[in-house]
């Protein structure tokens, strides 16, 4: 569990599943993903998140603001092969009502501190479709850097898919 000034990052509970499914069914939230998720697909994702925590000791924490689930933020091992893997990604997804309050940056900063101070990782990555300016802005606020030479085609998306191209951002641990 991690705390910030306004947020609690914690393991998931069964009460998170319904608001998580609603968030994953929102076309605006899922704009830069291949598709919205059904409730069943969302539950499967939540189970995969729980398994990652059990296996790795870290993962995508549920983010809570004043007792209300607002999304997730955290760390995950990149599950595919790419020129930059193996790697640990910092990622986030927030319900639309939580946008514009700085929660993604605040929670991601806590996750990055955990990655460097507790897990002693040397580098964190994050990636998204080039047009996802909201997430790219969070990456920049975290101090992450983008080198166009690192950009890649996401291997889980078919050639020619509109979201196949991805930008990669990196953050090194300060020694």
Secondary structure, 3 states (H helix, E strand, C coil): CEECCCCEEECCCCCHHHHHHHHHCCCCCCCCCCCCCCHHHHHHHHHHHHHHHHHHCCCEEEEEECCEEEEEEEEEECCCCCCCCCCEEEEEEECHHHCCCCHHHHHHHHHHHHHHHHCCCCEEEEEECCCCHHHHHHHHHCCCEECHHHCEECCCCCCCCCCCEEEEEEEECCC
